[in-house]
Amino acid sequence: MKLDKAKTQALKIVSQDGIMIVYKVEIKELKRWIRRIGDNQPESMINKTIECMLKTDASPQGWGATLIYENQIELIQHDCWNNKEVDKTSNAKEIKAIYYGLLRFEQVFKKTLDQAVLIRSDNATTVYDIGKWKAKESLIERIKQVFYLVKQLKLQITTIHIPGKLNQTTDSLSGLCRSGNYTLRDGIIQMICKTWSYMPDIDIFATQYNKLIKNYVTVDLNDLETHFHNAFNYKWSKIKLNIYPQIPVLNRILQKMKQDEVQCILIAQI
């Protein structure tokens, strides 16, 4: 490095406590090192017990993430790429999927600070790059985004590669922009309720944009208008439900309906 070379040359001319002339090139390098020192944060040398598992996946159209914490609570997030992201490489998208997964579940992580998170991805390059905090030039900015977010959330993370066949739910979520979350024409749910003389009390697995009745449940932790988050954590047998699910969780919903002996309106694509 130019700074080391300048120090070596200065030692040949003056003693160790002498005055050294520093030129603009060396000053620029010094400033870069000062910035890097400022980025350093003290970390515990003790590996914490993993309390959360984040699985992510990316497709050409979007990304998906599932978070399991407290050994049983499972949350889901997914979205489509914006115009700037859609043409990025697959590796860039996989790194961004992890970033968005951590960001969307920020409220969960804030409840229990200084926890360890296991991140599972079926992209080996992403697992290696985040595990080592380094990447080729074209990916370094995305790695930095994840790095600073992890520091901000005060997380200790471990990355692990999993085969794609073990990442099917998250893979399906990332492909929803392709397979589609379907919507109903206006008035359809009202016609169904009138025909069956059944009026649901709450719409679960909805969002503020596609809810069919006023009370609804969503997995989006940033949605403050929802009745509560994550319908899987509650008994379904004590209330009249309208179930309008995302495609990848349909099988799990059917199992939950059987377990809780539910009567409901279920609208699903088959």
C-alpha positions as CSV (number, residue, x, y, z in Angstrom):
1,M,0.0,0.0,0.0
2,K,1.1,3.6,-0.7
3,L,0.9,4.5,3.0
4,D,3.2,1.7,4.1
5,K,5.7,2.5,1.3
6,A,5.7,6.2,2.5
7,K,6.4,5.2,6.1
8,T,9.2,2.9,5.0
9,Q,10.8,5.7,3.0
10,A,10.4,8.2,5.9
11,L,12.2,5.8,8.3
12,K,15.2,5.8,6.0
13,I,15.5,9.6,6.2
14,V,14.4,10.4,9.8
15,S,14.0,8.5,13.1
16,Q,10.8,6.9,14.4
17,D,9.8,10.0,16.2
18,G,10.7,12.3,13.3
19,I,8.3,14.3,11.1
20,M,6.8,12.6,8.1
21,I,5.5,14.4,5.0
22,V,2.2,12.9,4.0
23,Y,0.9,13.6,0.4
24,K,-2.7,13.6,-0.8
25,V,-2.7,10.0,-1.9
26,E,-1.6,8.8,1.6
27,I,-4.2,11.2,3.2
28,K,-6.9,9.6,1.1
29,E,-5.8,6.1,2.3
30,L,-5.7,7.3,5.9
31,K,-9.2,8.6,5.7
32,R,-10.3,5.2,4.3
33,W,-8.8,3.4,7.2
34,I,-10.4,5.8,9.7
35,R,-13.8,5.1,8.2
36,R,-13.1,1.3,8.5
37,I,-12.1,1.7,12.1
38,G,-15.3,3.6,12.7
39,D,-17.3,0.7,11.3
40,N,-15.8,-1.8,13.8
41,Q,-18.1,-2.8,16.6
42,P,-17.2,-4.9,19.6
43,E,-18.7,-8.4,19.3
44,S,-19.1,-11.2,21.8
45,M,-16.6,-14.1,21.3
46,I,-19.3,-16.4,22.8
47,N,-21.6,-18.0,20.3
48,K,-25.2,-17.4,21.4
49,T,-28.0,-19.9,21.3
50,I,-29.8,-19.7,18.0
51,E,-33.4,-18.5,18.7
52,C,-34.6,-17.6,15.1
53,M,-34.3,-19.3,11.8
54,L,-34.7,-17.2,8.6
55,K,-35.1,-19.0,5.3
56,T,-35.0,-16.9,2.1
57,D,-35.2,-17.4,-1.6
58,A,-35.2,-15.3,-4.8
59,S,-36.8,-15.9,-8.2
60,P,-36.6,-13.7,-11.3
61,Q,-39.8,-12.0,-10.3
62,G,-39.6,-11.6,-6.5
63,W,-38.3,-12.8,-3.1
64,G,-39.7,-14.7,-0.2
65,A,-38.7,-15.2,3.5
66,T,-40.0,-17.3,6.4
67,L,-39.0,-16.7,10.0
68,I,-39.4,-19.3,12.7
69,Y,-38.8,-18.1,16.3
70,E,-39.6,-19.3,19.8
71,N,-39.5,-22.8,18.3
72,Q,-43.0,-22.6,16.8
73,I,-44.1,-19.2,15.6
74,E,-43.7,-18.9,11.8
75,L,-44.0,-15.6,9.9
76,I,-44.1,-15.1,6.1
77,Q,-43.0,-12.2,3.9
78,H,-42.7,-11.8,0.2
79,D,-42.7,-9.2,-2.5
80,C,-41.8,-8.5,-6.1
81,W,-38.7,-6.8,-7.3
82,N,-38.8,-3.1,-8.3
83,N,-37.8,-1.9,-11.7
84,K,-34.2,-1.4,-10.7
85,E,-33.8,-4.8,-9.1
86,V,-35.6,-7.1,-11.6
87,D,-32.6,-7.1,-14.0
88,K,-29.9,-7.9,-11.4
89,T,-28.0,-11.2,-11.3
90,S,-29.4,-14.2,-9.4
91,N,-26.6,-13.8,-6.8
92,A,-27.5,-10.1,-6.3
93,K,-31.1,-11.0,-5.8
94,E,-30.4,-13.8,-3.3
95,I,-28.4,-11.4,-1.2
96,K,-31.1,-8.8,-1.4
97,A,-33.7,-11.4,-0.4
98,I,-31.8,-11.9,2.9
99,Y,-31.6,-8.1,3.4
100,Y,-35.4,-7.7,2.9
101,G,-36.1,-10.8,5.1
102,L,-34.1,-9.2,8.0
103,L,-35.6,-5.8,7.3
104,R,-39.3,-7.0,7.2
105,F,-38.9,-8.9,10.4
106,E,-37.2,-6.0,12.2
107,Q,-40.0,-5.7,14.8
108,V,-39.5,-9.3,15.9
109,F,-35.7,-8.8,16.3
110,K,-36.2,-5.6,18.3
111,K,-38.3,-7.4,20.9
112,T,-35.4,-9.6,21.9
113,L,-32.1,-7.8,21.2
114,D,-28.7,-9.5,21.0
115,Q,-30.0,-12.8,19.7
116,A,-28.6,-15.3,17.2
117,V,-30.2,-15.9,13.9
118,L,-29.6,-18.9,11.6
119,I,-30.0,-17.8,7.9
120,R,-30.6,-20.6,5.5
121,S,-30.4,-20.1,1.7
122,D,-30.1,-22.5,-1.3
123,N,-27.6,-20.2,-2.9
124,A,-24.0,-21.3,-2.0
125,T,-22.4,-18.0,-3.2
126,T,-24.7,-15.9,-1.0
127,V,-24.0,-18.2,2.1
128,Y,-20.3,-17.9,1.6
129,D,-20.2,-14.1,0.9
130,I,-22.3,-13.2,4.0
131,G,-20.5,-15.8,6.1
132,K,-17.1,-14.2,5.2
133,W,-18.5,-10.6,4.8
134,K,-16.7,-10.3,1.5
135,A,-17.7,-10.6,-2.2
136,K,-16.6,-9.7,-5.7
137,E,-16.9,-6.0,-6.6
138,S,-20.3,-6.2,-8.3
139,L,-21.9,-7.6,-5.1
140,I,-20.0,-5.7,-2.4
141,E,-22.5,-2.9,-1.9
142,R,-25.3,-5.5,-1.3
143,I,-23.2,-7.3,1.2
144,K,-22.5,-4.0,3.0
145,Q,-26.3,-3.4,3.2
146,V,-26.8,-6.7,5.0
147,F,-23.7,-6.1,7.2
148,Y,-24.9,-2.7,8.4
149,L,-28.5,-3.9,9.0
150,V,-27.2,-6.8,11.1
151,K,-25.2,-4.3,13.2
152,Q,-28.2,-2.0,13.5
153,L,-30.4,-4.9,14.7
154,K,-27.6,-6.2,17.0
155,L,-27.8,-9.7,15.7
156,Q,-25.3,-12.5,15.6
157,I,-25.9,-14.4,12.4
158,T,-24.8,-17.8,11.1
159,T,-25.3,-18.7,7.4
160,I,-25.9,-22.2,6.1
161,H,-26.5,-23.7,2.7
162,I,-29.5,-25.9,2.2
163,P,-30.6,-27.9,-0.9
164,G,-33.4,-26.3,-3.0
165,K,-35.7,-29.2,-2.3
166,L,-35.7,-28.3,1.4
167,N,-36.6,-24.7,0.7
168,Q,-39.9,-25.3,-1.1
169,T,-42.1,-23.0,0.9
170,T,-39.8,-20.0,0.6
171,D,-39.2,-20.8,-3.1
172,S,-43.0,-20.7,-3.7
173,L,-43.2,-17.4,-1.9
174,S,-40.5,-15.9,-4.1
175,G,-42.4,-17.1,-7.2
176,L,-45.7,-15.5,-6.2
177,C,-45.2,-12.7,-8.6
178,R,-45.2,-15.4,-11.3
179,S,-47.8,-17.8,-10.1
180,G,-49.9,-14.9,-8.7
181,N,-51.9,-14.1,-5.7
182,Y,-55.3,-14.1,-7.2
183,T,-58.0,-11.5,-6.5
184,L,-61.8,-11.6,-6.5
185,R,-64.2,-9.4,-8.5
186,D,-66.1,-6.9,-6.4
187,G,-69.3,-8.4,-4.9
188,I,-68.3,-12.1,-5.1
189,I,-67.7,-12.6,-1.4
190,Q,-71.0,-10.8,-0.5
191,M,-72.9,-13.1,-3.0
192,I,-71.3,-16.2,-1.4
193,C,-72.2,-15.0,2.2
194,K,-75.8,-14.3,1.1
195,T,-76.2,-17.7,-0.6
196,W,-74.9,-19.6,2.4
197,S,-76.4,-17.3,5.1
198,Y,-72.9,-17.1,6.6
199,M,-71.2,-13.8,7.6
200,P,-67.5,-14.1,8.6
201,D,-66.3,-12.1,11.5
202,I,-62.7,-11.8,10.3
203,D,-60.7,-12.2,7.1
204,I,-57.4,-14.1,7.8
205,F,-54.4,-14.3,5.5
206,A,-55.3,-10.9,4.0
207,T,-53.6,-7.6,3.6
208,Q,-54.9,-4.1,3.9
209,Y,-55.1,-4.0,0.1
210,N,-57.0,-7.3,-0.6
211,K,-59.1,-7.7,2.6
212,L,-62.6,-8.7,1.9
213,I,-64.1,-7.5,5.2
214,K,-63.1,-4.8,7.7
215,N,-61.4,-7.1,10.3
216,Y,-58.4,-8.9,8.9
217,V,-55.2,-10.7,9.9
218,T,-51.9,-10.4,8.1
219,V,-48.3,-11.6,8.5
220,D,-47.0,-8.1,7.6
221,L,-45.6,-6.8,10.9
222,N,-45.5,-3.3,9.5
223,D,-49.3,-3.3,9.0
224,L,-50.7,-1.4,12.0
225,E,-54.3,-1.7,10.9
226,T,-54.5,-5.5,11.2
227,H,-56.5,-7.2,14.0
228,F,-53.4,-9.2,14.9
229,H,-50.5,-10.9,13.1
230,N,-50.0,-14.6,12.0
231,A,-53.3,-16.5,12.2
232,F,-51.6,-19.8,12.7
233,N,-50.9,-18.8,16.4
234,Y,-54.6,-18.7,17.3
235,K,-57.5,-21.1,17.6
236,W,-59.8,-21.0,14.6
237,S,-62.8,-22.8,16.2
238,K,-64.2,-19.9,18.2
239,I,-64.9,-17.4,15.4
240,K,-66.4,-17.3,11.9
241,L,-63.7,-17.0,9.3
242,N,-63.1,-16.0,5.8
243,I,-59.9,-17.7,4.6
244,Y,-58.3,-16.2,1.4
245,P,-54.8,-17.6,1.5
246,Q,-51.6,-17.2,-0.3
247,I,-51.0,-20.3,-2.5
248,P,-47.9,-21.7,-0.8
249,V,-49.6,-22.0,2.6
250,L,-52.8,-23.7,1.4
251,N,-51.8,-27.2,2.5
252,R,-50.9,-26.0,6.0
253,I,-54.2,-24.2,6.2
254,L,-56.1,-27.3,5.4
255,Q,-54.3,-29.2,8.2
256,K,-55.0,-26.4,10.6
257,M,-58.7,-26.4,9.6
258,K,-58.9,-30.2,10.3
259,Q,-57.0,-29.8,13.6
260,D,-59.3,-27.0,14.9
261,E,-62.5,-28.4,13.4
262,V,-63.3,-25.2,11.6
263,Q,-66.3,-24.0,9.7
264,C,-65.4,-21.2,7.3
265,I,-65.5,-19.8,3.8
266,L,-62.3,-20.9,2.1
267,I,-61.5,-19.2,-1.2
268,A,-58.6,-20.9,-3.0
269,Q,-57.2,-21.5,-6.5
270,I,-57.2,-25.2,-7.4
